[in-house]
Amino acid sequence: GRCPSFHVTVAIATHDWCLATVFSESVREVLKGVDEFRMALPIGPCEEYEKSGTRRSGGSGDDNVGSSDGDGVGVGVGVGGRAFLEEQMERAFALLRERVTGASLEQRLRWKYSVHNARADVCRRAVVEDYAAANPRPSKKRKMLATNECADEADDDDDDDEESANADASSEPPQSQPQSQPHTEDDEADSIVVGPKAASKVRLETLVRASTPSERESVAMEEGKLRGLTVREETHGALMSILAGIKNHPGRSFVVGSDLRGLAKNDEGDDGGLDFVCDFTLLSFARCCVELGALAMVCDS
């Protein structure tokens, strides 16, 4: 069956997270919290504006700073209106200098991150819970209890067989029966060295080796899916030389975290971008190779 895999997504910040957006949102929130700044500006023809001398019909006159359209109606802001706007702007700037600070912007940015992560966490958690409900895994305690119950049942059967054998000893000699050990799913899983289940057990201290043709063929690929690796261009040379080095030594095992780096050198001495290969890259690479059947995990004997 299918099983979830661990992914790390590196997101590139968009305009939602830039200073212009965070700053403008903070300015809007502060100014809209003041009744004065939510009132409509008197820039259209109205009594208050006419009294300030900002508009004059006819479009002519020295007091009209605005321009005139074809109908002779004054358009623009006059001296009184401009002074009113500048006075409001001064009060707004004073309030913003007090309320919008580096600390407040950082707090708002953290709030945006938390809202984004909380919304995404709901979707992620639903996927995890659905998978856990569909694929329950017994705890270690339950496994031990189940194993002990199997062992107790086997002991009871042995006692019954022994009593029956003693009762029939005069007519037929007892025959010893081979005792079979209980077979568990863990035993079967331990024998799997390629494929998704084996890949989920690979750690940095795990031994891996080149897979055999039969092991590689045992990994069934989904219909329409090609067998292959997709790696970054910076690490392609190093990872491919590591894979080639393992396949060139089919009888040898390698520790993922310590031995694979030494295989990155090619004949020319170029490491193929090994500086870009970290431990997490090695672990991900080894797991992908085991999952696809290119490498096999070495089970503890």
SVG drawing of the C-alpha trace seen along z (x, -y; Angstrom):
<svg xmlns="http://www.w3.org/2000/svg" viewBox="-23 -87 65 138">
<polyline fill="none" stroke="black" stroke-width="0.4" points="0.0,0.0 0.9,-3.6 2.6,-5.3 3.3,-9.0 6.8,-10.4 8.6,-13.3 8.9,-16.4 10.5,-19.8 9.1,-22.7 11.2,-25.9 8.8,-28.7 9.8,-31.9 8.2,-34.9 5.7,-36.8 4.5,-40.4 2.3,-39.3 5.4,-39.2 7.3,-42.2 7.7,-45.5 5.4,-47.4 2.5,-45.1 3.0,-44.7 3.7,-48.5 0.6,-49.5 -1.6,-47.1 -0.4,-48.5 -0.9,-52.1 -4.4,-51.3 -5.3,-49.6 -4.0,-52.5 -5.7,-55.2 -9.0,-53.4 -9.1,-53.2 -9.5,-57.0 -12.9,-58.5 -11.4,-61.6 -9.5,-59.7 -12.6,-57.7 -14.5,-60.7 -14.9,-61.7 -12.5,-64.3 -14.2,-67.6 -12.8,-67.7 -16.1,-67.7 -18.4,-70.8 -19.9,-71.3 -20.6,-74.1 -17.6,-73.6 -15.3,-73.5 -16.9,-76.6 -16.4,-78.5 -12.7,-77.7 -12.4,-79.2 -11.1,-76.0 -13.7,-75.9 -15.2,-78.6 -17.7,-78.1 -16.7,-79.4 -13.2,-78.1 -11.6,-81.6 -10.3,-83.8 -7.1,-84.2 -8.3,-82.4 -9.0,-79.2 -5.8,-77.1 -7.5,-74.2 -7.9,-73.9 -11.0,-74.2 -12.8,-71.7 -14.8,-72.5 -18.0,-73.4 -16.2,-76.0 -16.5,-74.1 -13.4,-74.3 -11.5,-71.1 -8.7,-70.6 -7.8,-71.5 -7.7,-75.1 -5.5,-76.8 -7.9,-76.2 -8.4,-72.6 -4.7,-72.0 -4.0,-73.4 -6.7,-71.2 -5.1,-68.1 -1.7,-69.0 -3.0,-69.5 -4.6,-66.1 -1.5,-64.5 0.6,-66.0 -1.7,-64.5 -1.7,-61.2 2.1,-61.0 2.5,-61.8 0.1,-59.0 1.9,-56.6 5.3,-57.4 3.9,-56.5 2.0,-53.4 3.9,-51.9 7.3,-50.8 9.8,-48.1 8.4,-46.0 4.8,-46.4 5.7,-45.4 7.6,-42.3 4.6,-41.4 2.2,-41.8 4.5,-39.7 4.6,-36.9 0.9,-37.1 0.6,-36.6 2.9,-33.6 0.9,-32.0 -2.4,-32.5 -0.9,-31.0 0.6,-28.0 -2.6,-27.4 -4.6,-27.3 -2.2,-24.9 -1.9,-22.8 -5.6,-22.0 -5.2,-20.4 -2.0,-18.6 -3.4,-17.2 -6.5,-15.9 -4.3,-14.0 -2.2,-12.5 -5.3,-11.5 -7.0,-9.9 -3.9,-7.9 -3.5,-6.9 -7.1,-5.8 -6.9,-3.7 -3.5,-2.2 -3.4,-1.5 -0.1,-0.3 0.0,1.7 2.1,0.2 5.2,2.0 3.2,3.0 0.5,4.6 3.1,6.4 4.7,7.9 1.3,9.0 0.4,10.6 3.8,12.4 3.4,13.6 -0.1,14.9 1.2,16.9 3.9,18.3 1.4,19.2 -0.8,21.0 2.2,22.9 3.1,24.0 -0.5,25.2 -0.4,27.2 2.9,28.7 1.4,29.7 -1.6,31.3 0.6,33.2 2.8,34.4 -0.1,35.8 -1.6,37.5 1.8,39.0 2.2,40.4 -1.3,41.9 -0.5,43.8 3.1,44.7 2.2,48.4 0.9,48.7 2.9,46.2 6.2,44.4 6.0,40.6 7.2,38.7 8.6,35.2 7.0,32.5 9.0,29.5 7.9,26.4 7.3,23.5 7.9,19.9 5.0,17.5 5.4,15.5 4.7,11.8 4.4,8.9 7.6,7.5 9.5,10.6 8.2,10.2 9.0,6.5 12.6,7.1 13.2,9.3 12.3,6.5 15.4,4.7 14.0,2.7 10.8,0.7 8.9,-1.9 8.8,0.1 12.5,0.6 13.2,-3.0 11.3,-4.3 13.8,-2.5 16.9,-3.9 18.9,-6.1 22.4,-7.8 23.9,-4.8 22.2,-2.2 24.2,0.0 23.3,0.1 24.5,2.1 23.9,2.5 20.7,4.4 20.5,7.6 18.5,7.9 15.7,9.9 15.5,7.3 15.3,4.5 12.5,6.2 10.6,6.9 9.8,3.2 6.6,2.6 6.2,-0.8 2.9,-2.5 1.5,-2.4 2.9,-5.3 5.6,-6.1 9.2,-5.9 11.9,-4.5 14.5,-7.2 15.8,-9.9 15.2,-13.7 18.1,-15.6 19.3,-19.2 21.8,-20.2 24.3,-21.3 24.4,-17.8 23.8,-15.7 27.5,-14.8 28.2,-13.9 25.1,-11.7 25.4,-9.9 29.1,-9.1 28.1,-7.8 25.5,-5.5 28.0,-4.3 30.7,-3.7 28.3,-1.5 27.3,0.5 31.0,1.0 31.4,2.8 28.4,5.2 29.7,7.3 30.4,4.3 28.2,2.4 28.4,-1.3 27.2,-3.4 24.9,-6.1 26.2,-8.9 30.0,-8.2 30.9,-6.1 29.0,-7.6 30.9,-10.9 34.1,-9.1 32.6,-7.7 31.9,-11.2 35.4,-11.6 35.7,-10.7 38.8,-9.8 39.7,-13.5 39.4,-14.2 36.3,-16.4 33.8,-15.9 30.9,-16.9 29.4,-19.4 29.9,-17.5 29.9,-20.9 26.2,-21.1 25.5,-17.6 24.6,-17.6 23.6,-14.7 20.0,-15.3 20.7,-15.1 22.6,-11.8 19.7,-10.4 17.1,-11.4 19.2,-10.1 19.7,-6.7 16.0,-6.4 15.0,-7.2 17.4,-4.6 16.2,-2.0 12.5,-2.8 13.2,-2.5 15.3,0.7 18.6,-0.8 20.1,-0.1 19.2,2.4 19.2,2.1 21.5,4.4 19.5,6.1 21.0,6.8 21.9,10.4"/>
</svg>
